[in-house]
Amino acid sequence: MNRKVLLISLQEDLDVIGLKSLHYQLLDHGFASHILFIPKFQNDVTSNTICNLVDKLSPLFIGISLMSVEYDRARQLTNILKSHYPSMPIIWGGIHPTIAPETCIEYADFICIGEGENFIVDFANAIANESSPESLNSLAFRKNGQVVHPPLYPLIIDLSVLPVCEHIPKNSYVLHKGRITALDTKTFRKYARYSGTTYSIMSSRGCPFSCTYCCNNALAKMYDSKKIRFRKLASVIDELKMAITQYPFIEYINFQDDCFLSMSDEEMERFCYLYKQEIKRPFIARSIPTFITENKLASMKSAGLSWISLGLQSGSDHVCQDIYQRQSGKEDFIKAAQVIKNQELAAFYDVILDNPFETDKDRINTVQTLMETPKPFYAQFFSLSLYPGTELRRQALEKGLIKGNEYLSKDYLLYNKTNINNLIRLATFIPSNWLKFLLELFRRKPNSLWFKMNISVTRLFAIVFVEPITYLQVIRLSQRKRLRATIRVLPYYLKEGLSRFRKQFDL
């Protein structure tokens, strides 16, 4: 019996925790699953090369994982595959098909809605046994011109039951220089973020917040739950021990949990003790301001915490609490940032721009909040994308602020270079007195030649001098201010930093 499966990632890097989890779930259940990474999709080059692989494997079905930014690529790829293999089932999964299945079903035969580990095995068994999968939960499909939406599989409560994944997945391929080759260490490190020196893992799923702009808002409605689900600590530590043994070039562990600090104080103490004893690698974590405490961060730093990512989103309490419905405001953020400063940790702070609900007064509050935030830190700026299923998109459609599916062609890393957005960015680098001068000019005459000249000169100065220096300062903090260690890791950070820098400035 044919038990081969082909899963495809269109993500620009190889950091695909969700797809790898499905891959290893299939392998654990006796299927010969294969992953194809296509970090650089080119329609004219991709067709023949992918068809050669499909001919070689002759899989039961092809699964494509995608976020909204990969929608157009997934559509093009599916059209190519359908033109060559009209009878082969193609299923889409991931966050975009989950929250917007109606935009996907005209291209894919089936859509996996929500968490997929239990579903994918049942789906593969149905296809292998030549029976219809249409009775399965979590499967959307078109029948008699209508889209069928069955109930969802229950969420997996104990995430420890899921298989352990590998940094470089077995049976994996990559489209590299127009050819599909087996994914070896050299090619993996070329495409992986930070040259593969960072190992990504999730010890939990879910978020304590349900912000109106976030996909977690849509997922909480779908599953009627905001409960955070955890893996057993032993399972996490065992996976990390295996990873650093297999791949000695791993420098960092990257916990991609929405809020790693949501675990209890007792559990955090256990984690820090075991991590310090068994793993001995610096690690990265994400949090929400209200979960930051001096004791937790001190324990985590002693265990190896070197980077922490925190969401400000907006410096306006009105925007954060009334529009985004975040249970966190400016005061919570500044307090958390001061704790991070006290612990001398490297910090990334997230800020959302291009929000049609914001006023210039709200945006000026963001400038002022960033001016008050203890430095150095590095800010990550994102253009607000209003995704289907979220409360904020519903409100924006009701008020006529958006039309259609503009999010499908939007890159959330490319924000509008308006004067106020430029001021927000400059507030992370430029001394307060200088910013106050620019802010006053903006308040008086935002379109005056004098203001435009001053902000242009300041931007140029920041881009050429201040921003690179700030980035170096933050990297140095991540290395506990050790000069030799900072120099050693610089190449990895500069590659990633330059990539983001080029995107921000359309270079």
C-alpha positions in Angstrom: 0.0 0.0 0.0 1.3 3.5 -0.9 1.8 5.5 2.3 3.9 8.4 0.9 2.9 12.0 1.7 4.4 15.3 0.5 4.1 18.4 2.7 5.2 21.7 1.3 6.3 24.9 3.1 6.4 28.2 1.2 7.8 30.1 4.2 10.9 32.2 3.4 12.9 30.6 6.1 12.9 27.0 7.4 11.5 27.8 10.9 8.3 25.8 10.5 7.3 24.3 13.9 3.7 23.5 12.9 4.5 21.7 9.6 7.3 19.7 11.2 4.9 18.5 13.9 2.5 17.2 11.3 5.4 15.6 9.4 6.6 13.7 12.5 3.1 12.7 13.5 2.7 11.1 10.1 6.1 9.4 10.4 5.1 8.1 13.9 2.0 6.5 12.4 3.7 4.6 9.6 3.5 7.1 6.8 6.5 7.9 4.6 6.1 11.7 5.0 8.4 14.1 3.1 8.8 17.9 3.4 9.7 20.2 0.6 10.9 23.7 1.5 10.4 26.4 -1.1 11.9 29.5 0.5 12.1 31.4 -2.9 9.1 30.6 -5.0 9.5 31.4 -8.8 6.6 30.3 -10.9 8.6 29.7 -14.1 11.4 27.7 -12.4 9.3 25.8 -9.9 6.9 23.9 -12.2 9.2 21.3 -13.8 11.4 20.8 -10.7 8.5 20.2 -8.4 6.8 17.8 -10.8 10.0 15.8 -11.0 9.8 15.3 -7.2 6.1 14.5 -7.3 6.7 11.9 -10.1 9.5 10.4 -8.0 7.5 10.1 -4.8 4.0 9.5 -6.2 2.4 10.7 -2.9 -1.1 9.9 -1.7 -1.7 13.6 -1.3 0.1 16.9 -1.2 -0.3 19.2 1.8 0.6 22.9 1.7 1.0 25.0 4.8 0.6 28.7 4.6 0.1 32.0 6.3 -1.7 34.9 4.6 1.5 36.4 3.2 2.1 33.1 1.4 -1.4 32.9 -0.1 -0.6 34.0 -3.6 2.4 31.6 -3.8 0.2 28.8 -2.6 -2.5 29.6 -5.2 0.1 29.6 -8.0 1.7 26.4 -6.8 -1.6 24.6 -6.5 -2.6 25.6 -10.0 0.7 24.2 -11.3 0.1 20.9 -9.4 -3.5 20.6 -10.5 -2.6 21.1 -14.1 -0.2 18.2 -14.0 -2.0 15.9 -11.4 -5.7 16.7 -11.6 -6.7 13.6 -9.6 -4.2 14.0 -6.7 -5.8 15.4 -3.5 -4.3 18.7 -2.4 -5.0 20.0 1.1 -4.2 23.4 2.6 -3.6 24.0 6.3 -2.2 26.6 8.6 -3.5 29.8 10.1 -4.7 31.4 6.9 -6.8 28.5 5.7 -8.1 28.1 9.3 -9.4 31.7 9.5 -10.3 32.3 5.9 -11.2 28.9 4.3 -13.5 30.6 1.8 -10.5 32.2 0.1 -8.8 28.8 -0.2 -11.4 26.3 -1.2 -11.6 27.3 -4.9 -8.0 26.2 -5.3 -7.4 23.4 -2.8 -9.6 20.2 -2.7 -9.6 20.2 1.1 -8.9 22.6 4.0 -7.7 21.6 7.4 -9.3 23.9 9.9 -7.4 24.4 13.2 -5.0 22.2 15.0 -3.9 19.4 12.6 -1.9 16.6 14.3 -4.8 14.3 15.0 -6.7 15.2 11.8 -3.7 14.6 9.5 -3.3 11.0 10.5 -7.0 10.2 10.0 -7.0 12.1 6.7 -3.9 10.1 5.5 -5.5 6.8 6.5 -8.7 7.7 4.6 -6.8 8.5 1.4 -4.6 5.4 1.8 -7.6 3.2 2.2 -9.3 4.9 -0.9 -12.2 6.0 1.3 -13.8 9.4 1.4 -12.4 11.7 4.1 -15.5 13.9 4.0 -16.8 12.5 7.4 -13.7 13.8 9.2 -13.9 16.6 11.7 -11.8 19.8 11.0 -12.1 19.2 7.2 -13.7 21.9 5.0 -14.5 21.1 1.4 -16.9 22.1 -1.4 -20.0 19.9 -2.1 -22.8 20.7 -4.5 -21.5 24.2 -4.7 -21.5 24.8 -1.0 -18.6 24.9 1.4 -19.0 22.2 4.2 -17.7 23.2 7.6 -17.8 20.1 10.0 -17.1 20.3 13.7 -13.5 20.7 14.9 -11.3 18.0 16.5 -10.9 18.8 20.2 -7.7 20.6 21.1 -4.8 18.5 22.3 -4.6 19.2 26.0 -1.3 17.5 26.9 1.1 18.6 24.2 3.7 16.0 25.5 1.9 13.3 23.5 3.1 14.9 20.2 6.3 13.5 18.6 9.6 15.3 19.1 10.8 17.0 15.9 14.3 17.5 14.6 16.1 20.7 13.6 16.7 19.4 10.1 13.7 17.1 9.4 14.3 13.6 8.0 13.0 13.1 4.5 13.3 16.8 3.7 14.1 18.6 0.5 14.7 22.2 -0.5 14.4 24.1 -3.8 17.8 25.6 -4.1 19.2 27.4 -7.2 16.4 26.0 -9.4 17.0 22.4 -8.3 15.4 20.3 -5.6 18.0 18.6 -3.4 18.0 16.7 -0.1 18.2 19.1 2.7 21.7 18.8 4.2 23.3 20.9 6.9 25.0 23.3 4.6 21.9 24.1 2.6 19.8 24.3 5.8 22.1 26.8 7.3 21.9 28.9 4.2 18.2 29.4 4.4 17.5 29.0 8.2 17.2 32.1 10.3 20.4 33.1 12.0 22.1 30.5 9.9 20.5 27.7 11.8 22.2 28.6 15.1 18.8 29.1 16.8 16.6 26.1 17.6 12.9 27.0 17.8 10.5 25.1 20.2 7.1 25.7 21.7 6.5 24.5 25.3 2.9 25.8 25.2 0.1 26.7 22.9 -2.4 29.5 23.4 -2.3 33.0 24.8 -3.9 34.5 27.9 -4.9 37.6 25.9 -7.4 37.7 23.0 -6.3 40.9 21.2 -8.8 42.0 18.6 -6.2 42.1 15.8 -4.6 38.7 16.5 -5.3 35.3 15.1 -5.6 34.1 18.7 -8.8 36.2 18.8 -10.3 34.1 15.9 -9.0 30.8 17.4 -10.5 31.6 20.8 -13.9 32.1 19.2 -13.6 28.9 17.1 -12.6 26.7 20.1 -14.5 28.7 22.7 -11.4 28.6 24.8 -8.4 30.8 25.8 -6.8 28.1 27.9 -3.1 27.8 27.6 -1.9 24.2 27.0 1.5 23.0 28.1 4.0 20.3 27.5 5.5 18.4 30.4 8.8 20.0 31.4 10.6 16.7 30.9 9.4 16.5 27.3 10.8 20.0 26.6 14.1 19.3 28.2 14.5 15.9 26.4 13.8 17.5 23.0 16.4 20.2 23.7 19.0 17.7 24.9 18.5 15.7 21.7 18.7 18.9 19.5 22.0 20.2 20.9 23.6 16.7 20.8 22.6 16.2 17.2 23.4 19.8 16.1 26.3 21.2 18.1 26.2 24.5 16.1 23.0 25.5 17.9 23.8 28.6 19.9 20.4 29.6 21.1 17.1 28.1 22.1 14.1 30.2 20.9 10.9 29.6 22.8 8.1 30.7 20.5 5.3 30.4 23.0 3.0 33.4 22.8 3.7 34.1 26.5 6.5 31.9 27.9 6.2 33.6 31.3 2.6 32.4 31.7 3.7 29.3 33.6 3.5 29.4 37.4 6.3 30.7 39.6 6.9 27.1 40.9 7.0 25.7 37.3 9.4 28.5 36.2 11.8 27.7 39.1 11.7 24.0 38.0 12.3 25.0 34.4 15.2 27.3 35.3 16.9 24.7 37.4 16.6 21.9 34.8 17.5 24.1 31.9 20.6 25.4 33.7 21.7 21.9 34.6 20.9 20.1 31.3 20.9 22.6 28.4 23.4 25.3 29.2 22.5 27.5 26.2 21.3 31.1 26.1 17.6 31.3 25.3 15.0 33.7 23.9 11.5 34.1 25.2 8.3 36.1 24.5 6.1 37.7 27.1 3.3 40.1 27.9 4.1 43.1 30.1 1.8 42.1 33.0 3.6 38.7 33.4 7.1 40.3 33.9 8.4 40.3 37.4 11.8 40.9 38.9 12.0 37.4 40.4 11.0 35.6 37.3 13.4 37.4 35.1 16.2 37.0 37.6 15.7 33.3 37.7 15.5 33.1 33.9 18.6 35.2 33.5 20.5 32.8 35.8 19.3 29.9 33.6 20.5 31.6 30.4 17.8 34.1 29.3 19.5 36.6 27.0 16.8 38.0 24.7 13.2 38.9 25.6 10.4 40.0 23.2 7.6 42.1 24.6 4.6 43.8 23.0 3.9 47.5 23.4 1.7 47.6 20.3 0.6 51.2 21.0 1.6 53.8 23.6 -2.0 54.9 23.8 -4.0 53.3 26.6 -7.2 54.0 24.6 -5.9 52.0 21.7 -4.4 49.1 23.8 -7.4 48.7 26.1 -10.4 49.9 24.2 -9.5 49.1 20.6 -7.1 46.1 21.0 -8.8 45.0 24.2 -5.4 44.2 25.7 -5.3 43.9 29.5 -2.1 45.9 29.5 -1.4 49.6 29.1 1.5 52.1 29.0 2.2 51.9 32.7 2.4 48.1 32.6 4.8 48.2 29.6 7.1 50.9 31.1 7.2 48.9 34.4 8.1 45.7 32.6 10.7 47.5 30.4 12.4 48.8 33.6 12.6 45.3 35.0 14.2 44.2 31.8 16.6 47.1 32.0 17.5 46.2 35.6 18.3 42.7 34.6 20.5 44.0 31.7 18.7 41.8 29.1 18.5 42.4 25.4 15.0 43.4 24.4 12.8 43.5 21.3 9.6 45.5 21.7 6.8 45.1 19.1 4.9 48.2 17.8 1.9 48.2 15.5 1.6 51.0 12.9 -1.0 51.9 10.2 -4.0 51.4 12.5 -7.0 53.2 10.9 -8.7 53.4 14.3 -5.8 55.5 15.7 -5.7 59.3 15.7 -2.5 61.4 15.6 -3.0 62.0 19.3 -2.7 58.2 19.9 0.3 58.0 17.7 2.0 60.9 19.5 1.4 58.9 22.7 3.4 56.0 21.2 6.2 58.4 20.4 6.2 59.6 24.0 6.0 56.1 25.4 9.0 55.0 23.4 10.9 58.1 24.5 10.3 57.1 28.1 11.2 53.5 27.6 14.6 52.6 29.2 17.3 52.2 26.5 18.9 50.5 24.7 16.3 48.3 23.1 15.3 47.4 19.5 11.8 47.9 18.2 10.1 45.7 15.7 7.5 47.6 13.7 4.6 45.9 12.0 1.9 47.3 9.7 -1.5 46.3 11.1 -3.1 43.5 9.0 -6.8 43.0 9.6 -7.3 39.2 9.3 -10.6 37.3 8.8 -12.2 36.1 12.0 -10.8 38.9 14.2 -13.0 41.3 16.0 -11.0 44.3 14.7 -11.5 43.3 11.0 -15.3 43.0 11.7 -15.3 46.5 13.1 -13.2 48.0 10.3 -15.6 46.5 7.7 -18.6 47.8 9.5 -17.1 51.3 9.6 -16.0 51.2 6.0 -12.3 51.6 6.9 -11.3 48.7 4.7 -12.7 46.9 1.7 -12.2 43.4 0.4 -9.2 41.1 1.1 -6.4 43.7 1.2 -4.5 41.6 3.7 -3.8 38.9 1.1 -1.3 41.1 -0.7 0.0 42.9 2.3 3.5 42.4 3.9 3.1 43.2 7.5 6.8 44.2 7.7 6.3 47.1 5.3 4.6 50.0 7.0 3.7 53.3 5.5 6.5 55.9 5.8 4.3 58.7 7.0 5.8 61.5 9.1 4.2 60.2 12.3 5.4 56.7 11.6 8.9 58.0 11.0 8.7 59.9 14.4 7.6 56.6 16.1 10.6 54.8 14.7 13.0 57.6 15.5 11.8 57.6 19.2 13.6 54.3 19.7 17.0 55.7 18.8 17.2 59.5 19.0 17.7 61.5 22.3 14.5 62.8 23.9 15.4 66.5 23.5 15.8 66.1 19.7 12.6 64.1 19.5 10.7 66.8 21.5 11.9 69.4 19.0 10.7 67.3 16.0 7.4 66.5 17.8 6.7 70.2 18.4 7.4 71.0 14.7 5.0 68.1 13.8 2.3 69.5 16.1 2.5 73.0 14.7 2.9 72.4 10.9 3.3 68.7 10.0 3.5 69.5 6.3 5.9 72.4 6.5 9.2 72.3 4.6 11.1 73.1 7.8 9.7 70.0 9.5 10.3 67.8 6.5 13.9 68.9 6.2 14.5 68.2 9.9 13.0 64.8 9.9 14.7 63.8 6.7 18.1 64.7 8.1 17.3 63.0 11.4 16.2 59.8 9.6 19.4 59.7 7.5 21.5 60.2 10.7 19.6 57.4 12.5 19.8 55.0 9.6 23.5 55.5 9.0 24.8 55.9 12.6 22.3 55.5 15.5 20.3 52.5 14.5 23.4 50.2 13.7 25.0 51.3 17.0 21.8 50.5 18.9 21.6 47.1 17.3 25.2 46.4 18.3 24.4 47.6 21.9 21.5 45.2 22.2 23.5 42.3 20.7 26.2 43.1 23.3 23.7 42.9 26.1 22.6 39.5 24.8 26.2 38.3 25.2 26.4 39.7 28.8 28.6 42.6 27.5 31.4 40.2 26.5 33.3 41.7 23.6 34.7 38.4 22.1 31.3 36.7 22.3 29.6 39.7 20.6 32.1 39.6 17.7 31.6 35.9 17.3 27.8 36.0 16.9 27.7 39.2 14.9 27.6 37.5 11.4 24.4 35.6 12.3 22.6 38.7 13.5 23.8 41.0 10.7 22.5 38.6 8.1 19.0 38.6 9.7 19.2 42.3 10.6 20.1 43.4 7.1 17.3 41.4 5.6 14.7 43.1 7.9 16.4 46.5 7.3 16.1 46.1 3.5 12.4 45.2 3.9 11.7 48.2 6.2 13.2 50.7 3.7 12.2 48.9 0.5 15.9 48.4 -0.5 
